[in-house]
Amino acid sequence: MSLAKIYNPKEVEDKWYAYWLEHKFFRSVPDGREPYTIVMPPPNVTGVLHMGHMLNNTIQDVLIRKARMQGKNACWVPGTDHASIATEAKVVAMLKEKGIAKRDLTREQFLEHAWEWKEKYGGIILEQLKKLGASCDWDRTKFTMDPDLSEAVIDTFIRLYKKGYIYRGVRMVNWDPQGKTALSDEEVIRKEVNQKLYYIQYKLADKGAAAAGPTETASGSSAGDYLTIATTRPETIMADTAVCVHPEDDRYQHLIGKKILIPLINRPVTIIADEYVEREFGTGCLKVTPAHDLNDYELGIKHNLEVIDILDEDGRLNEKAGILVGEDRFKARKQIVQLLEEAGQIEKIEEYKSQVGFSERTDAVIEPKLSMQWFCRMETLAKPALDYVNEGAIRLIPDKFINTYRHWMENIKDWTISRQLWWGQRIPAWYNDQNEWVVAKTEAEAAAQFVAEGKSAQGIRQEEDVLDTWFSSALWPMSVFDGTRHPGNEEINYYYPTSDLITAPEILFFWVARMIIFGHEYREQPPFRNVYLTGIVRDKLGRKMSKSLGNSPDPLELMAEYGTDGVRVGMLLSSPAGNDLMFDVSYCEQGRNFANKIWNAFRLVKGWEVSAAVSTSPAQATAIHWFEHRFHEALKEIEDHFAAYRISDALMATYKLVWDDFCSWYLELIKPAYQQPIGAEALEKTKGYFETLLKTIHPFMPFISEELWHDELFGQRNEKDCCVVADFPGLQTYDQQTLDGFEHYKKVVSEIRNLRNNLQIAPKTTLALSLKLAGGENWLPQYEEALQKLANISELQKVDSKPAGTTGILVDKDEFFVHTASEIDVEAEKERIQKDIVYLEGFLRSVEAKLSNERFMQNAKPEIVANEQNKKADAQSRLQILRNSLDAL
């Protein structure tokens, strides 16, 4: 086939992706090979492809493609997460647009709409990942609410309950008033917020009580018949059930046990004492609101205080507030402050900064709320998961995250696993008409259990709450292989533990830690061996890319403009593990240019005419011999980077191998003269190298490598002979002396080219070259023709001293004299050389000053001293050459 002048990804990508799918190249079933398994971090079913997905899944695809080419049984399991909070919010919003309120639907009706929404929109992101080239085993696609995965979740709940890890109770939880559900501590994001600190006057019930105590202090905390209390939440004063002071605070000791009135509602509460109070904060008096603050709740338990919950699940004041019933909490705050000001009970208002919790899902301000919830005891479960990382059974990459993981796991709290939603796995707890409860898989089993316990089996109903989404995704590495329901099945035994997990640091605790916990609980094995933690994709200004900021490009549009291979390269060139990626579209342009470079290099080779009568020239033989060794040197570097999960560095090493070594040096040396044929041996070697390079770049650039792999230049291939399953190149030994010799040659050519540029001598102008080799003449015969070819040298001669009319250059210790007299402006060249001499003389003086400094010589490491001495010798050699050149002009 004839190659188009310019690479057109649109004509290539869909064709080859369909071909790979048709021939089941991504399909994996257990066999005798070494398995290499990745489970995709399941994106939310609500999701569409964003730059974070692009980065994460490109890295996964690179690793899975390389493993497949290395002969491993590569299995990449894709899927989506049901994302309870996010999906329910989407469905509620969709229904609202249709004029339907969730509260007007039964659970079953709502779930019908939810499943309908999921079927319509839930697979979008997986289809988009196919555009990226993701080589997943799509026959294995899973959804966290598939019947078998849901059964695994229910079985796990029952298992943990029976083992005493799961319990039910009233506790202070993080409440999301927008999502109308409890959240775990890890789902709360703490942000520093500008607030106001309100100083409110609480009147004493006994107006003479204050008079018996000390006079007013400098803090202004009491003034005869009231105490001043500082709070950021005046809207909760109706829920106050005590005022607390420090027992050793002289200002208030005489008031302990007295009554004080709640402002606006005049309900009397007791002044209590507890060391918890910070005497230095505010006025040293604390309003105690057990229903709406975790620390106040603990105080309430300690002092047996009443609990008055004045907020509904949506953050509005309820009847227990007594005033402003139905008002939103933040609107109520403003109105309460206004009422207090009118009553003369606001003493002052100060600006104040403090940490406030926000819902990770809805960004609503979290409301501490007492609620009956289901919890999972974590302390015992977490210990093996901590040990796996501490002992190296699981490697976190980069290891800077180990301390973060260790801190979380050593300070772990019980996990709130119930969510007040309908979308999700419904908790398998059942209540009878007496509100007693049992845990069972089915209603029939629950009824039997009630009877067995001598309880009523009448009016049985199931728990309304569903399980936290992270509870189901924690089973993901096992449940996708049915490893919890059937722990001895062939697939779980073959694919588990999985090999590598590629994910984001922000879900290291949410998801990674919990998978490790559940993996040990079921199989006493870690679920994976390595966890590669990607960075956050940011824009040039360092801002996290997001739709709300409008700074995130559409990945599909990027792929359409720059080609998928170009975007993959652009993403990876700047994405070291664990460090944020400062993304710029120019990286994708660089990736596209790389694809075009490969394409044009292939067109060059394909365009050569071959002749059996033409033998391999010395320059071509030099190139062939060198590149064989250079390839294996580069491959060793690439493999070392892969082993250390330096994927960006592995790509860069591949990029330099192709662009610099192969295109810029090898092809320039190997190509025949203009309109002249190439010898068969040289062409076959070049085709072999190109084929090997296509295999090397395939994990990074699957489409262009597959397209060129099937070109007629390589002969006829059968339908299964594809780059996607070709053998990845294997490591071989290489000769360092060969590589060093060629590096010396490259330096000579580069210096001559620089000299031409400085003297404005056209590249097409041939020049004569004299040389004086310090290390003998063994180097020259192999490189003589190569030097003539790429440096455009007409003749070479060996000399013992600098010839007249030449300009000297020094490479290592060898001297080269370019005959330039007839090509240059002598006066201008003298001026240039004199400037270089002045610069080098100054440089030499600075080096000699350092070497004559006794302190430096005594304290510097030997290698540093040696380096300075080499600088001195080099400067002296260059100065001598420049002075000789000046004398010869």
C-alpha positions, 0 to 999 in steps of 0.5 A: 500500500502507498502511504499518505504524505501526512499521517491521518489518525482518523483513518487508522484508529477506529479501523485497528481498534475494531480489528483488535476486538474482532480477533479477541486480542484483549480477551483473557482466560486462565491458562498456563502462562504467567498472569498479569492482571489489572482491575480498572478503578471503576469510574462513576456510572455518572461520569464522562471522560476527563483528563484524570481518566485519560492519564490513569487509563493511558498508564494502565493501557501502557502496562497491560499492552507491554505485559501482553507483548511479553507473553503474559496472560494480560487481563484488564477488567473494566467496569463502572461504579454505581456511585450512590450519592452522585447517581441518585442526585442525577436521577432526582435532578432528571425527575425534577425536570419532568416535574416529578419529586422523589418523595412522590414515588415509591422506592420501586418506582424510583429505582425503575427510573434510576435503572433506566437512567443507568442504561441510557447514560451509564456506559458512556465513559467506557465507550469513550475509553475505547477511543483512547485505545484501552485494551480491556477485556470488554467481555468482563465488563462489570458494574458494582450493582450487577446481581452477582456483585450485589450478592457478594456485597450482601454476603460480606455484610452478613459475614462481617456482622456475624463476626462482630465487626458490624453494629447498629447504633445512634452516633454523631455522624457527618450529615450531608443535607443536600445528599440527605445521607450520612458520610464517613469521615473520609468523605468530608473535606476540611476547608478554611472558611472566613466566618464571623464570631458572634458574642451573645449575651445569655441572661442569668435566671437568678439576676443576683447570682453574678453579683456574688462573684468577682467583678467583670474581667477584662474579657467582658464576659460577665456584666451583672446579670448575663454571661457573654458566649462566643459562637460561630453558629447562633442558629443552633442556640435553640438546641443548647442544653447547657453552658459550660465553663472551666472548673478552675476559671475564677471568673465563673466558679460561683456560677457553676450549678446556676441556671441561665436562659437561652436567648430568644426562647428563655429556656433555662439550662444549667451552667456546668463545669468541664476541663474541656473548655478552653479558658482563652478562647472567646470569653471562656464560656461554651454553649453546649449543643449535643445534637449539633456538635461532636464534642458537645455530644461527648460532653452531653453524654458525660454530663447526662444532658438532654439532646434537642435536634432542631434541624431536619435532614435537609438542614432546615429548622424543625418544630423543636427549634420553636422559632423560624420553623422550616427556614434553611440553617444559613438563612436562619443564622442571619435572622437569629442574629437580627433578632438578637440585635433587636433584643440587645443581646449581640455584644460584638461580631468579629471576623474569624477563620476556621475549618469547616467540613464539606461533602466530598460529593455535593460540596454542601457544608456538613452538619454534625447530626445524631443518627441511627446508623450502621457501623463497621469496627475497623481497628482489628480489620485494619492491622493486617492492611497496615502490615502489608504496606509496612512489610513491603508485601504491597508497594506504594509508588512513589513511597512518599505516600507510605507515611500518609497511609500509615497515619490513616491506618493507625488512627482509623475510626469506625466506618459509617457504612449506611447511607440514606439513599435508595440507589445502592445495595440495600442493607440486609437487616429486617425489622418486625412489628415490634421494631426488633431486628435481625440480619439475614439475606432474605425475608424468609430467612429473617422470619425464620430467625425471628421465630428461632429467637422467640420473637414476632415474625409479623410485619417484617420490613427491610432496612431502608438504608443502602450501603456506602458505595465504597463498601461494594468497591472494596470487594472489586478485585475479588468480586469481578472474579466471583471470588467471594461467593465462590472462593475456590473458583479457577479465575480467582485462584489464577488472577488474584492477587492482581498485579498493579493498581493505578489510581489517584492518591485522594482515594488511597484511604477511601478505596485502596485501604479498604480493598486491602482490608477486605482482601485479607479478610477473605483470602489472607492475601493482598489484592495487588502487589503494586499501587501506582499513584498518579498525580493530579492533572493541572493547568499551566497556572497550577490549578486543578482541571475542572469543568467549573473553572473552564480550564479542562479541555475535552479529551475527545476533542484533543484526540480528534485534533492531535490523534490518540497516540499524540494525546497519549504521548502528551499526557505521559511526557509530563506525568511522573508517579505521584507528582501533579501533571502541569498539562499544556496542549503543546504536549499533545502537539509534541506527541502529534509531531512524534507520530509524524516523525515516525510516519515520515521516517517510514515513508523515507525507508519505503521510498528507497529503491533496492539493488542486489548489485549494491553492497553495504558501504563502510558508513552504512556498516558503521551505522548498522553495527552501532545501532544494534548496540545502541538499541539494546543500551536504550532498551535496558534503560527503558526496562529499568524505568518500567521496573521502577514505574517511571512510565514518563521516563520510559517514554522519554527514553523511547522518544530519544531512541526513535527521534535522535538515534534512529531518525537523526543519526542512523537513517542519515548514515544509512540512506543512499545518495540522492536517487541512488539505490540501497543495497539489500543487506542495508535495507533488510537491517533497516526494516528489521530495526524499524519493526523492532522500534514499532514493537517498542513504541506500541504500548505508548502509541498503539495505533500508528505502530499497528498501521505501519506494522501491516505495511507491505514493506514487511511482506504479507502478514497473516490476520493474527500477526499483529503488533498488539501481540508481537513479542516485545524486544528482549534484552541483549548485551551491548558493547560499550566500546562501540557506543563510546566510539560512536558518541565520539563521532557524533561530537565531531560531526556536531562540532563541525556543524557548529563551526559551519554555523558560526562561520556561516559556511553553507552545509552543502559546501564541502570542506577538507579536514585534517586531524591529529588523534591523541589516542592513536588511529584505531578510531578513524578507519571505522568512521572515516566515510561516516565522517565524510558523509554527515560532516560533508568532508571532501578529504581527510588527512592526518597531520602532526601540527595545525595546518595554515588556513584551518580552524581547530576544534577539540573533541575530548583530546583529539584535534580536528582542523577544518580548512576554512581560509577560503570560506570565511572573513578572516578579520571577523574570524580573528575577532571571534577567536580573540573573544573566545580566548578572553573568555577562556582565560577568565574561566581558567583563572577562576579554576586555578584560583579554586585549585590554589585555595587550601581550604577547598583542596582540604575539604572538597571530595576527591572527585570534585577536585579531579573535576576541577583539574579536568576543567583546567586541562581542558581550558588550557588545551582549548586555549592552545588550539585557539591561539594556534588558530589565530596565528594561522590566520 
